[in-house]
Amino acid sequence: MTYPNALVMGYLKDAGQLTPEWRMKLEEALSVGVQRLLTFEVVGGGFDWYPKGSPHTLLTAYGLMELHDIHRVYPIDEAWIERTRDFLRRQQRPDGSWSMSRGAYSWRTLRDELAVTAYITWAILETGAAEPKGVAYLESHYADAVRDPYTLALVANALHLAKSPVASRAMRDLEATADLKDLEALALASLVFARSGAARAEETVSALVRAKDPLGGWRSTAATILAIKTLLDGKAAAAPDPSAPVTVRVNGQPVDVETITKDNYDVVQQVNVSGFVREGDNEIEIACDRSVTAQVAARCWIPWSLVEAEPASPLTIDVAYDKTKLARGETVTATATLRYSGPGTFMVIADLGVPPGFAVEEDDIKALHTQKRIDKYAITARQVTLYFGAIASGHEVRFSYRLRPKYPVAAKSPTAQAYEYYAPDKRAACKPVALEVTE
């Protein structure tokens, strides 16, 4: 959450809405986040996904933008930013280009050197520094470039920031691109459209808002950060003058909604309509004399027996317990099996739910890390989160850990889930198991 917190704090500061209470909360969160970010810097500059790794060029470019945006609202050592930028320039080729240092993972759409160079050039320019060699490479190779929307949007952003004479051509080509279904391409296009005042700005920003999921994100970390940057930096919305009353009806019944004013126009209003819905079809009407965006999300509990099968996924996960009935003072051993049948991936996360009334024997999880069977882990009262690095096709991971009951209880274990961090739609889950502890 460090990067989103920095972006939100920057927006509140620019809008004059950063209250002392919010400043204190955000600065406390940024302080913790910055210290954690330091642990991912590699000696000599650059970042990796795990501490003490080898630097990854694209991840370092992303980290450079994050450091810059944090520094706008929270003081960090400028030398940190400089050595991160210097690392990128040391990787640059004499012709101004960059190559893929390792697998792209979260940047799967970066297909060639032009795309990689566009991303890193854009990142450096976003931090206020000049990058003439990178810009010159983009200009000289633009005519021969593959016109996939993501690469085109990256190039357009970089050339627009550089005030390049080729920027207008890139903007025309991007505006003529109909296929902006990829969320990252849509966010990048929206960002440069909003900054340049392009005719399609309102259309693409609206499409970006509509693509937000019910939890407030855009399916992946990279897409979410880009969307937030676009919505905050673009400043597409204008304060209503005069105020704009909003009418909401659910199945014909009026629901109380605040009037949109200059003081709250940029704040999302959440309206709970659970008391107005009924079984079967429901009708929601929203009326306002201005253009507004609304999202309807539903959440409910259903028994596992009614849960529909997950779409086909290269991941599967299963958790089995050596016993389901035990006495207080005993332990139960859980064995998790994770399988991957895709072409190969990076950063798979397994969320293993801790049954109510139980505690995990942390030494078992620590041993997995010591043995390098997992790359990282986090334990809370309700969940164990395990991070796996590169996983090859057909690979199976199996490990066990103990759970200790704290008191007599009859409960079900939470669902265990596994998913690719950079492609969270590729996920798997297994059904809960009933456990009983007697005195």
VOPAGU-2260 file (C-alpha; in pm, 1 decimal, decimal comma):
REM VOPAGU-2260
SITE   aa  ch    i         X         Y         Z
SITE  MET   A    0       0,0       0,0       0,0
SITE  THR   A    1     302,6     233,3      15,1
SITE  TYR   A    2     272,0     355,3    -343,5
SITE  PRO   A    3    -107,0     418,3    -332,6
SITE  ASN   A    4     -67,4     597,3       1,6
SITE  ALA   A    5     191,7     832,1    -150,5
SITE  LEU   A    6     -32,5     905,7    -449,2
SITE  VAL   A    7    -337,0     973,8    -230,8
SITE  MET   A    8    -137,1    1194,8       3,2
SITE  GLY   A    9      -6,3    1392,5    -293,5
SITE  TYR   A   10    -357,9    1443,7    -421,5
SITE  LEU   A   11    -493,0    1554,0     -82,0
SITE  LYS   A   12    -201,7    1792,9     -45,8
SITE  ASP   A   13    -252,4    1946,3    -391,2
SITE  ALA   A   14    -628,0    1975,7    -332,9
SITE  GLY   A   15    -582,2    2144,0       4,8
SITE  GLN   A   16    -765,5    1858,5     179,7
SITE  LEU   A   17    -476,8    1707,0     376,1
SITE  THR   A   18    -599,4    1739,1     735,6
SITE  PRO   A   19    -358,9    1693,2    1029,9
SITE  GLU   A   20    -527,7    1362,5    1111,1
SITE  TRP   A   21    -480,3    1223,7     759,8
SITE  ARG   A   22    -125,1    1358,4     741,8
SITE  MET   A   23     -36,3    1171,9    1060,8
SITE  LYS   A   24    -194,3     845,4     940,4
SITE  LEU   A   25     -36,7     859,4     595,2
SITE  GLU   A   26     308,0     962,6     719,5
SITE  GLU   A   27     306,0     675,3     967,3
SITE  ALA   A   28     214,4     429,9     689,6
SITE  LEU   A   29     477,7     577,5     455,8
SITE  SER   A   30     744,8     555,3     724,5
SITE  VAL   A   31     686,3     180,9     760,3
SITE  GLY   A   32     658,2     135,1     382,5
SITE  VAL   A   33     981,2     319,8     304,5
SITE  GLN   A   34    1176,2     113,5     557,9
SITE  ARG   A   35    1039,8    -203,1     399,3
SITE  LEU   A   36    1122,4     -73,8      50,9
SITE  LEU   A   37    1484,5     -25,1     157,1
SITE  THR   A   38    1516,1    -398,5     217,7
SITE  PHE   A   39    1452,1    -468,1    -150,9
SITE  GLU   A   40    1734,5    -244,9    -277,3
SITE  VAL   A   41    2034,8    -436,6    -403,8
SITE  VAL   A   42    2384,9    -327,5    -306,4
SITE  GLY   A   43    2510,4     -95,0    -581,5
SITE  GLY   A   44    2161,0      15,2    -683,7
SITE  GLY   A   45    1851,4    -136,9    -831,9
SITE  PHE   A   46    1567,7    -344,4    -689,7
SITE  ASP   A   47    1468,5    -708,2    -678,3
SITE  TRP   A   48    1147,5    -879,4    -562,7
SITE  TYR   A   49    1325,3   -1026,8    -261,5
SITE  PRO   A   50    1599,6    -896,1     -32,7
SITE  LYS   A   51    1957,2    -990,0    -127,5
SITE  GLY   A   52    1864,3   -1072,9    -486,6
SITE  SER   A   53    2006,2    -941,6    -812,5
SITE  PRO   A   54    1865,9    -617,3    -958,0
SITE  HIS   A   55    1588,9    -628,2   -1216,3
SITE  THR   A   56    1591,1    -340,6   -1465,2
SITE  LEU   A   57    1213,9    -305,5   -1513,0
SITE  LEU   A   58    1139,9    -341,6   -1143,2
SITE  THR   A   59    1401,6     -72,5   -1077,4
SITE  ALA   A   60    1231,1     162,5   -1324,3
SITE  TYR   A   61     903,8     104,2   -1141,1
SITE  GLY   A   62    1081,6     161,0    -808,9
SITE  LEU   A   63    1229,0     487,5    -938,6
SITE  MET   A   64     880,9     624,4   -1008,2
SITE  GLU   A   65     761,7     507,2    -668,1
SITE  LEU   A   66    1053,9     675,6    -489,7
SITE  HIS   A   67     990,8     998,3    -678,9
SITE  ASP   A   68     619,5    1003,2    -592,7
SITE  ILE   A   69     693,7     923,4    -227,9
SITE  HIS   A   70     952,4    1201,4    -210,7
SITE  ARG   A   71     688,9    1453,0    -323,4
SITE  VAL   A   72     503,8    1402,8       5,7
SITE  TYR   A   73     747,6    1233,3     243,1
SITE  PRO   A   74    1118,8    1309,2     287,7
SITE  ILE   A   75    1357,7    1037,7     169,0
SITE  ASP   A   76    1727,4    1058,3      86,0
SITE  GLU   A   77    1763,4    1205,8    -264,8
SITE  ALA   A   78    2082,2    1003,0    -305,8
SITE  TRP   A   79    1859,7     693,4    -304,6
SITE  ILE   A   80    1670,5     826,9    -604,6
SITE  GLU   A   81    1992,3     922,9    -782,6
SITE  ARG   A   82    2162,7     585,9    -739,8
SITE  THR   A   83    1843,9     413,5    -862,9
SITE  ARG   A   84    1843,0     633,2   -1172,4
SITE  ASP   A   85    2219,3     580,2   -1215,3
SITE  PHE   A   86    2170,3     203,7   -1207,2
SITE  LEU   A   87    1925,8     229,4   -1498,4
SITE  ARG   A   88    2165,3     443,2   -1698,4
SITE  ARG   A   89    2447,7     195,5   -1641,8
SITE  GLN   A   90    2229,3     -70,5   -1807,7
SITE  GLN   A   91    2158,3     149,1   -2110,7
SITE  ARG   A   92    2317,6      50,2   -2439,5
SITE  PRO   A   93    2523,7     295,5   -2648,1
SITE  ASP   A   94    2231,7     341,0   -2892,8
SITE  GLY   A   95    2005,1     456,1   -2607,5
SITE  SER   A   96    1804,0     132,5   -2573,4
SITE  TRP   A   97    1753,4    -111,7   -2287,8
SITE  SER   A   98    1704,3    -486,5   -2307,9
SITE  MET   A   99    1508,3    -720,8   -2084,3
SITE  SER   A  100    1744,7    -808,6   -1799,7
SITE  ARG   A  101    1529,8   -1098,9   -1676,1
SITE  GLY   A  102    1175,0   -1226,5   -1721,3
SITE  ALA   A  103     914,3    -951,0   -1743,9
SITE  TYR   A  104     660,9   -1120,2   -1512,3
SITE  SER   A  105     436,6    -823,9   -1425,4
SITE  TRP   A  106     522,1    -654,9   -1756,5
SITE  ARG   A  107     410,2    -940,0   -1980,0
SITE  THR   A  108     308,5    -701,4   -2256,9
SITE  LEU   A  109     663,4    -567,3   -2301,4
SITE  ARG   A  110     740,5    -772,0   -2609,1
SITE  ASP   A  111    1057,2    -614,8   -2747,8
SITE  GLU   A  112    1339,7    -369,2   -2688,5
SITE  LEU   A  113    1132,0     -75,3   -2807,3
SITE  ALA   A  114     871,5    -144,4   -2537,7
SITE  VAL   A  115    1136,5    -192,9   -2266,7
SITE  THR   A  116    1313,8     125,7   -2373,1
SITE  ALA   A  117     984,9     316,0   -2378,2
SITE  TYR   A  118     900,0     200,0   -2026,4
SITE  ILE   A  119    1235,7     293,3   -1875,0
SITE  THR   A  120    1257,9     623,1   -2065,7
SITE  TRP   A  121     908,0     713,1   -1948,4
SITE  ALA   A  122    1000,1     621,5   -1589,3
SITE  ILE   A  123    1306,1     849,3   -1592,8
SITE  LEU   A  124    1113,2    1136,1   -1750,9
SITE  GLU   A  125     831,5    1091,2   -1496,3
SITE  THR   A  126    1084,4    1170,1   -1222,6
SITE  GLY   A  127    1173,1    1505,2   -1379,8
SITE  ALA   A  128    1508,1    1403,0   -1527,3
SITE  ALA   A  129    1608,4    1427,2   -1894,0
SITE  GLU   A  130    1673,9    1115,3   -2098,3
SITE  PRO   A  131    1787,9    1234,1   -2443,2
SITE  LYS   A  132    1940,7     903,5   -2556,7
SITE  GLY   A  133    1627,9     705,5   -2475,7
SITE  VAL   A  134    1404,5     963,0   -2643,7
SITE  ALA   A  135    1626,9     964,5   -2953,6
SITE  TYR   A  136    1600,6     584,2   -2975,1
SITE  LEU   A  137    1219,5     599,3   -2956,3
SITE  GLU   A  138    1208,0     868,9   -3224,4
SITE  SER   A  139    1438,8     687,1   -3462,8
SITE  HIS   A  140    1262,2     350,4   -3422,7
SITE  TYR   A  141     906,2     475,1   -3412,1
SITE  ALA   A  142     829,1     412,3   -3779,9
SITE  ASP   A  143     933,7      47,1   -3754,2
SITE  ALA   A  144     756,8     -18,2   -3423,6
SITE  VAL   A  145     493,2    -283,8   -3371,0
SITE  ARG   A  146     172,6     -97,7   -3298,3
SITE  ASP   A  147      35,0    -291,9   -3006,1
SITE  PRO   A  148    -165,8     -50,2   -2786,3
SITE  TYR   A  149      46,7     -95,0   -2472,0
SITE  THR   A  150     377,8     -14,4   -2643,3
SITE  LEU   A  151     220,1     272,5   -2834,1
SITE  ALA   A  152      79,3     421,2   -2512,0
SITE  LEU   A  153     419,6     393,3   -2342,4
SITE  VAL   A  154     595,0     563,2   -2634,4
SITE  ALA   A  155     332,0     838,3   -2647,2
SITE  ASN   A  156     373,0     909,3   -2274,7
SITE  ALA   A  157     751,0     926,4   -2301,1
SITE  LEU   A  158     754,1    1147,1   -2612,6
SITE  HIS   A  159     485,4    1376,1   -2468,5
SITE  LEU   A  160     692,2    1434,9   -2152,6
SITE  ALA   A  161    1002,3    1495,6   -2364,2
SITE  LYS   A  162     814,1    1746,4   -2583,9
SITE  SER   A  163     940,7    1549,3   -2883,9
SITE  PRO   A  164     834,8    1653,4   -3235,8
SITE  VAL   A  165     727,4    1289,7   -3287,5
SITE  ALA   A  166     485,2    1309,2   -2992,9
SITE  SER   A  167     201,3    1450,1   -3203,0
SITE  ARG   A  168     228,4    1159,4   -3444,8
SITE  ALA   A  169     227,5     909,6   -3159,6
SITE  MET   A  170     -78,8    1079,8   -3009,8
SITE  ARG   A  171    -266,0    1061,2   -3341,1
SITE  ASP   A  172    -185,0     693,0   -3376,6
SITE  LEU   A  173    -291,0     624,2   -3018,1
SITE  GLU   A  174    -617,8     814,5   -3056,1
SITE  ALA   A  175    -692,1     608,8   -3367,1
SITE  THR   A  176    -641,6     285,7   -3172,6
SITE  ALA   A  177    -975,7     120,8   -3100,6
SITE  ASP   A  178    -839,4    -179,0   -2907,5
SITE  LEU   A  179    -773,6     -52,8   -2556,0
SITE  LYS   A  180    -915,2    -355,3   -2375,5
SITE  ASP   A  181    -593,9    -424,3   -2182,3
SITE  LEU   A  182    -625,9    -233,8   -1854,1
SITE  GLU   A  183    -265,4    -116,0   -1842,5
SITE  ALA   A  184    -283,1       8,6   -2201,4
SITE  LEU   A  185    -612,2     183,0   -2122,3
SITE  ALA   A  186    -464,5     351,0   -1813,0
SITE  LEU   A  187    -151,0     465,5   -1998,4
SITE  ALA   A  188    -356,3     600,2   -2288,0
SITE  SER   A  189    -591,6     778,7   -2046,8
SITE  LEU   A  190    -293,4     935,0   -1867,8
SITE  VAL   A  191    -138,2    1088,5   -2178,7
SITE  PHE   A  192    -480,9    1187,5   -2318,2
SITE  ALA   A  193    -567,7    1369,9   -1994,8
SITE  ARG   A  194    -228,0    1541,2   -1977,6
SITE  SER   A  195    -240,3    1654,4   -2338,9
SITE  GLY   A  196    -608,9    1746,5   -2351,4
SITE  ALA   A  197    -679,9    1491,9   -2625,5
SITE  ALA   A  198   -1033,1    1446,7   -2755,3
SITE  ARG   A  199   -1057,4    1089,5   -2623,5
SITE  ALA   A  200    -960,2    1180,1   -2265,5
SITE  GLU   A  201   -1311,6    1176,1   -2121,2
SITE  GLU   A  202   -1400,1     853,8   -2305,1
SITE  THR   A  203   -1097,1     656,6   -2185,3
SITE  VAL   A  204   -1104,7     789,5   -1828,0
SITE  SER   A  205   -1471,1     688,1   -1805,4
SITE  ALA   A  206   -1383,6     343,2   -1939,8
SITE  LEU   A  207   -1108,9     316,0   -1679,5
SITE  VAL   A  208   -1349,6     402,3   -1397,5
SITE  ARG   A  209   -1598,6     144,1   -1523,3
SITE  ALA   A  210   -1326,7    -122,1   -1522,3
SITE  LYS   A  211   -1268,3     -91,1   -1147,3
SITE  ASP   A  212   -1350,0    -408,5    -957,4
SITE  PRO   A  213   -1582,5    -415,7    -652,3
SITE  LEU   A  214   -1283,9    -405,4    -413,5
SITE  GLY   A  215   -1160,4     -77,5    -561,2
SITE  GLY   A  216    -871,3    -212,1    -768,6
SITE  TRP   A  217    -797,5    -296,0   -1130,6
SITE  ARG   A  218    -717,2    -669,6   -1101,1
SITE  SER   A  219    -337,0    -634,7   -1091,0
SITE  THR   A  220     -92,0    -418,1    -896,7
SITE  ALA   A  221      56,1    -253,4   -1206,7
SITE  ALA   A  222    -284,1    -171,9   -1355,8
SITE  THR   A  223    -412,3     -36,6   -1022,9
SITE  ILE   A  224    -115,9     198,4    -975,0
SITE  LEU   A  225    -145,1     324,8   -1333,1
SITE  ALA   A  226    -519,4     379,4   -1292,4
SITE  ILE   A  227    -471,7     573,3    -968,2
SITE  LYS   A  228    -198,2     786,5   -1126,6
SITE  THR   A  229    -426,3     857,8   -1421,4
SITE  LEU   A  230    -730,6     948,6   -1213,8
SITE  LEU   A  231    -532,9    1169,0    -974,9
SITE  ASP   A  232    -295,0    1324,3   -1226,9
SITE  GLY   A  233    -552,3    1369,3   -1500,5
SITE  LYS   A  234    -787,9    1560,5   -1271,9
SITE  ALA   A  235   -1063,5    1500,0   -1525,5
SITE  ALA   A  236   -1347,6    1583,2   -1287,5
SITE  ALA   A  237   -1445,0    1940,9   -1213,4
SITE  ALA   A  238   -1624,6    2068,3    -904,3
SITE  PRO   A  239   -1998,6    2113,7    -972,3
SITE  ASP   A  240   -2134,8    2464,6    -966,4
SITE  PRO   A  241   -2399,6    2477,6    -841,7
SITE  SER   A  242   -2445,3    2155,7    -641,2
SITE  ALA   A  243   -2583,4    1846,2    -813,1
SITE  PRO   A  244   -2856,4    1651,0    -632,0
SITE  VAL   A  245   -2857,5    1277,0    -697,2
SITE  THR   A  246   -3164,3    1054,8    -681,6
SITE  VAL   A  247   -3132,1     681,8    -621,1
SITE  ARG   A  248   -3423,3     437,5    -620,3
SITE  VAL   A  249   -3407,6      63,2    -559,9
SITE  ASN   A  250   -3714,8    -124,3    -673,8
SITE  GLY   A  251   -3900,0     205,0    -667,7
SITE  GLN   A  252   -3798,0     292,4    -311,3
SITE  PRO   A  253   -3595,3     614,8    -256,6
SITE  VAL   A  254   -3251,2     578,4     -98,3
SITE  ASP   A  255   -3077,3     863,3      85,1
SITE  VAL   A  256   -2774,6     995,4    -107,2
SITE  GLU   A  257   -2571,2    1307,3     -37,8
SITE  THR   A  258   -2588,3    1591,9    -286,5
SITE  ILE   A  259   -2268,2    1628,9    -489,8
SITE  THR   A  260   -2102,2    1958,5    -396,3
SITE  LYS   A  261   -1768,5    2129,8    -442,7
SITE  ASP   A  262   -1663,1    1984,4    -106,2
SITE  ASN   A  263   -1734,8    1618,3    -179,3
SITE  TYR   A  264   -1738,5    1580,2    -559,6
SITE  ASP   A  265   -1409,9    1388,4    -565,9
SITE  VAL   A  266   -1504,6    1147,5    -286,3
SITE  VAL   A  267   -1669,4     813,6    -362,5
SITE  GLN   A  268   -2001,5     780,7    -183,7
SITE  GLN   A  269   -2088,1     431,4     -67,0
SITE  VAL   A  270   -2458,7     358,2     -33,9
SITE  ASN   A  271   -2580,9      39,8     134,5
SITE  VAL   A  272   -2900,2     -75,4     -38,1
SITE  SER   A  273   -2921,5    -420,3     123,9
SITE  GLY   A  274   -3248,5    -322,8     296,3
SITE  PHE   A  275   -3414,2    -254,7     -38,6
SITE  VAL   A  276   -3317,1    -557,9    -245,9
SITE  ARG   A  277   -3525,5    -872,4    -287,3
SITE  GLU   A  278   -3483,1   -1223,0    -417,4
SITE  GLY   A  279   -3469,7   -1237,7    -795,4
SITE  ASP   A  280   -3440,3    -937,0   -1024,7
SITE  ASN   A  281   -3378,1    -590,4    -880,2
SITE  GLU   A  282   -3393,3    -249,1   -1044,5
SITE  ILE   A  283   -3164,5      38,7    -947,8
SITE  GLU   A  284   -3228,1     386,6   -1087,2
SITE  ILE   A  285   -2977,0     671,2   -1059,7
SITE  ALA   A  286   -3064,8    1020,2   -1177,7
SITE  CYS   A  287   -2858,9    1341,1   -1182,8
SITE  ASP   A  288   -2848,4    1642,8   -1412,2
SITE  ARG   A  289   -2469,4    1598,5   -1448,0
SITE  SER   A  290   -2254,4    1312,8   -1570,1
SITE  VAL   A  291   -2186,9    1072,7   -1282,0
SITE  THR   A  292   -2028,0     730,6   -1259,8
SITE  ALA   A  293   -2180,7     456,6   -1047,7
SITE  GLN   A  294   -2082,0     101,1    -964,3
SITE  VAL   A  295   -2306,1    -170,9    -823,8
SITE  ALA   A  296   -2142,6    -452,6    -627,2
SITE  ALA   A  297   -2301,3    -744,6    -443,6
SITE  ARG   A  298   -2159,4    -965,0    -171,1
SITE  CYS   A  299   -2315,5   -1263,8      -1,7
SITE  TRP   A  300   -2235,6   -1585,1     185,3
SITE  ILE   A  301   -2325,3   -1918,2      31,0
SITE  PRO   A  302   -2246,1   -2272,3     149,7
SITE  TRP   A  303   -1951,9   -2441,7     -17,6
SITE  SER   A  304   -2182,3   -2702,7    -171,0
SITE  LEU   A  305   -2333,4   -2428,6    -389,5
SITE  VAL   A  306   -2003,6   -2271,0    -495,3
SITE  GLU   A  307   -1956,2   -2297,0    -868,9
SITE  ALA   A  308   -1638,0   -2452,9    -999,9
SITE  GLU   A  309   -1355,2   -2210,0   -1067,1
SITE  PRO   A  310   -1269,2   -2146,3   -1434,7
SITE  ALA   A  311    -989,3   -2362,9   -1569,7
SITE  SER   A  312    -663,6   -2250,9   -1411,5
SITE  PRO   A  313    -303,7   -2373,1   -1433,7
SITE  LEU   A  314    -296,3   -2369,2   -1052,5
SITE  THR   A  315    -444,2   -2617,2    -808,1
SITE  ILE   A  316    -416,6   -2623,3    -429,7
SITE  ASP   A  317    -525,2   -2875,2    -168,4
SITE  VAL   A  318    -488,6   -2878,2     209,4
SITE  ALA   A  319    -537,2   -3206,2     399,3
SITE  TYR   A  320    -534,2   -3255,1     777,8
SITE  ASP   A  321    -397,8   -3569,5     944,6
SITE  LYS   A  322    -697,3   -3565,9    1180,0
SITE  THR   A  323   -1014,2   -3364,8    1219,9
SITE  LYS   A  324   -1089,7   -3449,5    1585,0
SITE  LEU   A  325    -834,4   -3384,8    1855,4
SITE  ALA   A  326    -801,0   -3293,5    2220,4
SITE  ARG   A  327    -673,5   -2967,8    2356,7
SITE  GLY   A  328    -294,4   -2992,3    2391,2
SITE  GLU   A  329    -255,6   -3200,6    2073,6
SITE  THR   A  330    -154,1   -3063,4    1736,7
SITE  VAL   A  331    -291,6   -3128,4    1390,2
SITE  THR   A  332     -64,9   -3143,8    1085,0
SITE  ALA   A  333    -183,0   -2977,2     767,0
SITE  THR   A  334     -27,8   -3080,3     434,4
SITE  ALA   A  335     -61,0   -2833,6     148,5
SITE  THR   A  336      -7,5   -2939,9    -212,8
SITE  LEU   A  337      36,6   -2675,8    -481,3
SITE  ARG   A  338      54,3   -2774,4    -848,2
SITE  TYR   A  339     125,0   -2561,2   -1154,6
SITE  SER   A  340      56,1   -2678,8   -1511,1
SITE  GLY   A  341     105,0   -2351,8   -1702,0
SITE  PRO   A  342     402,0   -2250,4   -1918,0
SITE  GLY   A  343     600,3   -2122,9   -1619,6
SITE  THR   A  344     541,0   -1830,1   -1390,9
SITE  PHE   A  345     681,8   -1604,9   -1122,6
SITE  MET   A  346     547,5   -1497,2    -784,6
SITE  VAL   A  347     276,2   -1741,4    -688,2
SITE  ILE   A  348     108,1   -1667,3    -356,2
SITE  ALA   A  349     -65,9   -1921,5    -134,6
SITE  ASP   A  350    -305,3   -1796,9     132,4
SITE  LEU   A  351    -359,2   -2069,6     390,6
SITE  GLY   A  352    -643,2   -1992,2     627,3
SITE  VAL   A  353    -591,5   -2057,0     998,6
SITE  PRO   A  354    -898,2   -2227,0    1151,9
SITE  PRO   A  355   -1070,5   -2025,1    1428,6
SITE  GLY   A  356    -928,1   -2113,0    1768,4
SITE  PHE   A  357    -597,4   -2242,1    1628,8
SITE  ALA   A  358    -244,6   -2099,8    1610,2
SITE  VAL   A  359      25,4   -2189,7    1358,3
SITE  GLU   A  360     354,3   -2337,8    1477,2
SITE  GLU   A  361     566,9   -2060,3    1329,8
SITE  ASP   A  362     887,3   -2265,7    1344,6
SITE  ASP   A  363     746,0   -2494,6    1073,1
SITE  ILE   A  364     695,8   -2200,0     838,0
SITE  LYS   A  365    1037,5   -2055,4     925,0
SITE  ALA   A  366    1193,8   -2390,5     836,3
SITE  LEU   A  367    1036,8   -2376,8     489,4
SITE  HIS   A  368    1200,5   -2038,5     438,0
SITE  THR   A  369    1536,4   -2155,1     575,2
SITE  GLN   A  370    1527,0   -2454,0     341,0
SITE  LYS   A  371    1450,5   -2211,7      52,0
SITE  ARG   A  372    1128,8   -2394,9     -27,6
SITE  ILE   A  373     947,9   -2061,8      -6,6
SITE  ASP   A  374    1087,9   -1716,7     -79,0
SITE  LYS   A  375     895,3   -1520,4     181,4
SITE  TYR   A  376     611,2   -1557,3     428,4
SITE  ALA   A  377     377,7   -1361,5     653,8
SITE  ILE   A  378     172,3   -1493,0     945,2
SITE  THR   A  379    -133,2   -1331,5    1101,0
SITE  ALA   A  380    -390,4   -1468,0    1345,4
SITE  ARG   A  381    -618,3   -1572,8    1058,8
SITE  GLN   A  382    -387,8   -1650,3     768,8
SITE  VAL   A  383     -47,2   -1774,6     655,0
SITE  THR   A  384      71,9   -1616,5     329,3
SITE  LEU   A  385     352,3   -1788,7     139,3
SITE  TYR   A  386     541,9   -1640,1    -155,8
SITE  PHE   A  387     697,9   -1861,4    -421,2
SITE  GLY   A  388     943,9   -1739,8    -684,3
SITE  ALA   A  389     978,4   -1892,8   -1029,8
SITE  ILE   A  390     769,8   -2209,1   -1075,2
SITE  ALA   A  391     825,1   -2431,2   -1377,2
SITE  SER   A  392     553,4   -2605,8   -1573,0
SITE  GLY   A  393     442,1   -2932,4   -1413,6
SITE  HIS   A  394     602,9   -2846,0   -1081,2
SITE  GLU   A  395     446,6   -2962,8    -754,7
SITE  VAL   A  396     516,9   -2812,8    -413,1
SITE  ARG   A  397     418,5   -3009,1    -102,3
SITE  PHE   A  398     487,1   -2911,7     256,8
SITE  SER   A  399     343,5   -2960,0     605,0
SITE  TYR   A  400     292,7   -2737,5     905,6
SITE  ARG   A  401     137,1   -2787,8    1248,1
SITE  LEU   A  402    -159,3   -2611,1    1403,8
SITE  ARG   A  403    -215,4   -2593,1    1778,5
SITE  PRO   A  404    -567,2   -2546,9    1924,6
SITE  LYS   A  405    -598,5   -2275,3    2187,6
SITE  TYR   A  406    -928,5   -2392,8    2336,2
SITE  PRO   A  407   -1213,4   -2637,3    2268,6
SITE  VAL   A  408   -1390,2   -2543,9    1948,4
SITE  ALA   A  409   -1586,8   -2680,3    1655,1
SITE  ALA   A  410   -1503,4   -2482,3    1342,0
SITE  LYS   A  411   -1426,0   -2500,7     973,7
SITE  SER   A  412   -1090,9   -2410,1     825,4
SITE  PRO   A  413   -1100,8   -2106,3     596,0
SITE  THR   A  414   -1061,3   -2170,0     225,4
SITE  ALA   A  415    -702,0   -2201,7     104,7
SITE  GLN   A  416    -624,5   -2008,5    -213,5
SITE  ALA   A  417    -335,2   -1983,9    -456,7
SITE  TYR   A  418    -291,0   -1730,0    -733,9
SITE  GLU   A  419     -34,4   -1562,2    -955,3
SITE  TYR   A  420      46,1   -1222,0    -805,9
SITE  TYR   A  421      76,6   -1053,5   -1145,1
SITE  ALA   A  422    -216,2   -1241,8   -1300,0
SITE  PRO   A  423    -462,4   -1282,1   -1009,4
SITE  ASP   A  424    -732,2   -1418,1   -1241,4
SITE  LYS   A  425    -524,0   -1737,9   -1249,8
SITE  ARG   A  426    -623,4   -1878,1    -912,5
SITE  ALA   A  427    -739,4   -2190,2    -733,8
SITE  ALA   A  428    -915,3   -2267,5    -406,8
SITE  CYS   A  429    -998,3   -2575,2    -201,4
SITE  LYS   A  430   -1297,8   -2641,8      18,2
SITE  PRO   A  431   -1288,9   -2591,8     396,9
SITE  VAL   A  432   -1256,4   -2880,6     644,8
SITE  ALA   A  433   -1449,7   -2918,8     970,9
SITE  LEU   A  434   -1227,9   -2953,4    1282,0
SITE  GLU   A  435   -1334,4   -3035,6    1638,4
SITE  VAL   A  436   -1130,5   -2981,0    1955,5
SITE  THR   A  437   -1240,6   -3128,0    2287,3
SITE  GLU   A  438   -1119,1   -3048,1    2638,9
